[in-house]
């Protein structure tokens, strides 16, 4: 397998746009690609799937064991080019400094393409790029894509500076307001809500094809030397034999590697949409409500009688029900929106949450189950939300939690019988090969 990591010195450099344009351009040329996203991001993968036509897996060097990283890469296929978009900057990771995109490039032998925002620099680009290329000896920065270039003269100065330090320029993208995606409080507006996404991706691909050397990029990716075997790694135990998964724009933050692992363990996966008033399959013995944006659809959730009755029936028949972040909030009794209006949720857990006073919670987590009702060992997770807890009633706590630096954060999440949830997005089991 060949492989690329599309990285940048920092967030906001344009690597998502370049990645989407490159994936679609490679697809147009008939190149077989496998999309990936570094880190715990659960929004960008849907864009990658739209651009490439293939499922996008996460590759998280902090939260995933090396065996799972290798298994995910092997799942992508040995005759495809793995194209992974980095998170943040090339050398940015968890609070303890580990788990960087550079770590991933080293682990999977991915050639690095550095996307540089050149809007406010000219010859200084050489010092910046050379620093990133030389900072670690175990990764290879194969070349750069210069973004937000202002003019022919500007491009000439940038190219001249990079020629002097021997850094290939794979492409140059000009300043273009049409190459900017809309954002909201947790990141990009979701792919499923972007009414002109195909037009955007096609335009980005047009610009990449017109200004980037795809043959040189493909040649750089082919230099990757890593061998990846489909390891039979231990994964999360499925919640049940038939797991009904909520999936729509209110419940879109689901890691594909999690579902893939459940399927490999023999579980059946079905999907339902709460926003179209669907309940889980009546034959399901487990229900999973992933994260998303329930706060943007709280009124529809409150009015979704079919969804509510379907979830009540699942709870009554003893199905195991688990919610993460947004799904956790929906399992609660009430959700207070940003304007202070309260909406009734499912009432399966004694929890009320609010967006009226937003406070950011962000970071990697290590979680240990407080009993083995749902999980049986330590896990890695990521937390990212702005909701606050207004009240919690009588229920068992679900996890003990610490952050990436090992600081004890106390206990989190709730469990009442066979219904449980927390704000943590679970990523991988921990402490095993």
Long-range contacts (C-beta under 8 A, 24 or more apart in sequence): 1-73, 1-74, 1-76, 1-77, 1-78, 1-79, 1-80, 1-81, 1-82, 1-224, 1-226, 1-228, 2-81, 2-82, 2-218, 2-221, 2-222, 2-223, 2-224, 3-73, 3-81, 3-82, 3-83, 3-84, 3-108, 3-109, 3-110, 3-111, 3-221, 3-224, 3-226, 4-81, 4-82, 4-83, 4-84, 4-110, 4-111, 4-112, 4-113, 4-217, 4-220, 4-221, 5-38, 5-84, 5-85, 5-86, 5-101, 5-104, 5-105, 5-110, 5-111, 5-112, 5-113, 6-83, 6-84, 6-85, 6-86, 6-113, 6-115, 7-86, 7-89, 7-90, 7-101, 7-102, 7-105, 7-112, 7-113, 7-114, 7-115, 8-86, 8-89, 8-90, 8-114, 8-115, 8-116, 8-117, 9-89, 9-90, 9-114, 9-116, 9-117, 9-128, 9-132, 10-88, 10-89, 10-92, 10-117, 11-87, 11-88, 11-89, 12-117, 13-115, 13-116, 13-117, 13-147, 14-115, 14-117, 14-147, 14-148, 14-173, 14-179, 15-85, 15-86, 15-115, 16-44, 16-47, 16-85, 16-181, 16-188, 17-147, 17-179, 17-180, 17-181, 17-204, 18-115, 18-145, 18-147, 18-173, 18-204, 18-208, 19-48, 19-51, 19-83, 19-85, 20-47, 20-48, 20-50, 20-51, 20-200, 20-201, 20-204, 20-205, 21-51, 21-201, 21-204, 21-205, 21-206, 21-207, 21-208, 22-83, 22-205, 22-208, 22-212, 22-214, 22-217, 23-48, 23-51, 23-52, 23-83, 24-51, 24-52, 24-201, 24-202, 24-204, 24-205, 24-208, 25-205, 25-208, 25-209, 25-212, 25-214, 26-81, 26-83, 26-214, 26-218, 27-51, 27-52, 27-53, 28-205, 28-209, 29-214, 31-81, 31-218, 32-77, 32-79, 32-80, 32-81, 33-80, 33-81, 33-82, 33-83, 34-76, 34-77, 34-80, 34-81, 34-82, 34-83, 35-83, 35-84, 36-72, 36-73, 36-76, 36-82, 36-83, 36-84, 36-85, 37-84, 37-85, 37-87, 38-84, 38-85, 38-86, 38-87, 38-101, 38-104, 39-86, 39-87, 39-88, 39-99, 39-101, 40-87, 40-364, 40-382, 40-384, 40-425, 40-427, 41-87, 41-187, 42-252, 42-253, 42-254, 42-255, 42-291, 42-425, 43-186, 43-187, 43-188, 43-190, 43-191, 43-252, 43-253, 44-85, 44-187, 44-188, 45-256, 46-190, 46-191, 46-192, 46-252, 47-181, 47-188, 47-191, 47-197, 47-201, 48-85, 49-191, 50-191, 50-197, 50-198, 50-201, 51-201, 51-205, 52-83, 55-256, 56-256, 57-256, 57-257, 57-260, 58-255, 58-256, 58-257, 58-427, 59-84, 59-104, 59-108, 60-99, 60-427, 60-428, 61-93, 61-98, 61-99, 61-100, 61-101, 61-103, 61-104, 61-107, 62-93, 62-94, 62-98, 62-99, 62-103, 62-364, 62-380, 62-404, 63-99, 63-364, 63-380, 63-381, 63-382, 63-427, 63-428, 64-380, 64-427, 64-428, 65-233, 65-428, 65-429, 65-430, 65-432, 65-433, 66-107, 67-231, 67-233, 67-433, 68-231, 68-233, 68-235, 68-257, 68-428, 69-104, 69-107, 69-108, 70-108, 70-228, 70-229, 70-231, 71-230, 71-231, 71-233, 72-257, 73-108, 73-226, 73-228, 74-228, 74-229, 74-230, 74-231, 75-230, 75-260, 78-228, 81-218, 81-221, 82-108, 82-110, 83-221, 84-108, 84-110, 90-114, 90-132, 91-132, 91-135, 91-136, 94-363, 94-364, 94-404, 95-363, 95-364, 95-403, 95-404, 95-405, 96-404, 96-405, 98-404, 99-364, 99-404, 102-135, 102-136, 102-139, 105-139, 105-140, 106-136, 106-138, 106-139, 108-224, 108-226, 108-228, 109-224, 109-225, 109-226, 110-224, 110-226, 111-140, 111-142, 111-220, 111-221, 111-223, 111-224, 112-139, 112-140, 112-141, 112-142, 113-141, 113-142, 113-143, 113-144, 113-145, 113-170, 113-217, 113-220, 114-141, 114-143, 114-144, 114-145, 115-144, 115-145, 115-147, 116-144, 116-145, 116-146, 116-147, 117-147, 117-148, 118-146, 118-147, 118-148, 118-149, 118-154, 118-158, 119-148, 119-150, 119-175, 122-154, 122-157, 122-158, 122-161, 123-157, 123-158, 123-160, 123-161, 124-161, 125-158, 125-161, 125-162, 126-161, 126-162, 126-164, 126-165, 126-167, 129-162, 129-165, 129-167, 130-165, 130-167, 133-167, 140-223, 141-167, 142-168, 142-170, 142-220, 142-223, 143-167, 143-168, 143-169, 143-170, 143-216, 143-217, 143-220, 144-168, 144-169, 144-170, 145-169, 145-170, 145-171, 145-172, 145-173, 145-212, 146-171, 146-172, 146-173, 147-173, 148-173, 148-174, 148-175, 149-173, 149-174, 149-175, 150-174, 150-175, 168-216, 170-212, 170-213, 170-216, 170-217, 170-220, 171-208, 171-211, 171-212, 171-213, 171-217, 172-211, 172-212, 173-207, 173-208, 173-211, 173-212, 174-211, 176-207, 178-203, 179-203, 179-204, 179-207, 185-358, 185-386, 186-293, 186-384, 186-385, 186-386, 190-249, 190-252, 190-293, 192-248, 192-249, 192-252, 193-249, 233-433, 234-429, 234-432, 234-433, 235-261, 235-262, 235-264, 235-265, 235-429, 236-261, 236-262, 236-375, 236-379, 236-426, 236-428, 236-429, 237-265, 237-375, 237-376, 238-262, 238-265, 238-266, 238-267, 238-286, 239-267, 239-286, 239-287, 239-288, 239-320, 239-322, 239-374, 240-267, 240-284, 240-285, 240-286, 240-319, 240-320, 241-266, 241-267, 241-268, 241-285, 241-286, 242-267, 242-268, 242-270, 242-281, 242-283, 242-284, 242-285, 242-286, 243-267, 243-268, 243-269, 243-270, 243-284, 243-285, 243-286, 243-287, 243-288, 244-270, 244-271, 244-272, 244-280, 244-281, 244-284, 244-286, 244-287, 244-288, 244-314, 245-269, 245-270, 245-271, 245-272, 245-287, 245-288, 245-290, 246-271, 246-272, 246-273, 246-274, 246-280, 246-287, 246-288, 246-289, 246-290, 246-327, 247-271, 247-272, 247-273, 247-290, 248-273, 248-274, 248-275, 248-276, 248-292, 249-275, 249-292, 249-293, 249-297, 250-274, 250-275, 250-292, 250-293, 250-294, 250-296, 250-297, 250-300, 250-301, 250-326, 251-289, 251-290, 251-291, 251-292, 251-294, 251-326, 251-327, 252-290, 252-291, 252-292, 252-293, 253-290, 253-291, 253-292, 253-324, 253-325, 253-326, 253-425, 254-288, 254-290, 254-291, 255-425, 255-427, 258-426, 272-310, 274-301, 274-304, 274-307, 274-330, 275-300, 275-301, 275-304, 277-304, 277-305, 277-306, 277-307, 278-306, 278-307, 278-310, 279-306, 279-307, 279-308, 279-309, 279-310, 279-311, 279-313, 279-314, 280-310, 280-311, 280-314, 280-319, 282-310, 282-313, 284-314, 284-319, 285-319, 285-320, 286-319, 286-320, 286-321, 286-322, 287-311, 287-314, 287-319, 287-320, 287-321, 287-322, 288-322, 288-323, 288-327, 289-321, 289-322, 289-323, 289-324, 289-326, 289-327, 289-328, 289-330, 289-331, 289-421, 290-323, 290-324, 290-325, 290-326, 290-327, 290-425, 291-324, 291-325, 291-326, 291-327, 291-385, 291-425, 292-325, 292-326, 292-327, 293-326, 294-326, 294-327, 294-329, 294-330, 294-335, 294-345, 295-326, 295-329, 295-335, 295-337, 295-338, 295-355, 295-387, 298-335, 298-337, 298-341, 298-343, 298-345, 299-343, 301-330, 301-335, 301-343, 301-345, 302-343, 302-344, 302-345, 308-346, 311-346, 311-348, 312-346, 315-348, 315-418, 315-419, 318-418, 319-418, 320-374, 320-418, 321-348, 321-418, 321-419, 321-420, 322-374, 322-419, 322-420, 322-421, 323-349, 323-420, 323-421, 324-421, 324-422, 324-423, 324-424, 324-425, 324-426, 325-383, 325-384, 325-385, 325-422, 325-423, 325-424, 325-425, 326-385, 327-421, 328-413, 328-421, 328-422, 328-423, 329-353, 329-387, 331-419, 331-421, 333-393, 334-390, 336-390, 348-416, 348-419, 349-395, 349-414, 349-416, 349-419, 349-420, 349-421, 350-391, 350-392, 350-393, 350-394, 350-395, 350-414, 350-416, 351-389, 351-391, 351-392, 351-393, 351-414, 352-389, 352-390, 352-391, 352-392, 353-387, 353-388, 353-389, 353-390, 354-387, 354-388, 354-389, 354-390, 355-386, 355-387, 355-388, 357-388, 358-386, 358-387, 358-388, 359-386, 359-388, 360-385, 360-386, 361-385, 361-386, 361-423, 363-403, 363-404, 364-403, 364-404, 365-401, 365-402, 365-403, 365-404, 365-409, 365-424, 366-401, 366-402, 366-403, 366-404, 366-406, 366-430, 367-399, 367-400, 367-401, 367-412, 367-422, 367-424, 367-426, 368-399, 368-400, 368-401, 369-398, 369-399, 370-396, 370-397, 370-398, 370-399, 370-400, 370-411, 371-396, 371-415, 373-415, 373-418, 373-420, 374-398, 374-415, 374-420, 377-429, 377-430, 377-431, 377-432, 378-429, 378-430, 378-431, 379-426, 379-427, 379-428, 379-429, 379-430, 380-426, 380-427, 380-428, 380-429, 380-430, 381-424, 381-425, 381-426, 381-427, 382-424, 382-425, 382-427, 383-423, 383-424, 383-425, 384-425, 385-423, 387-423, 398-422, 399-424
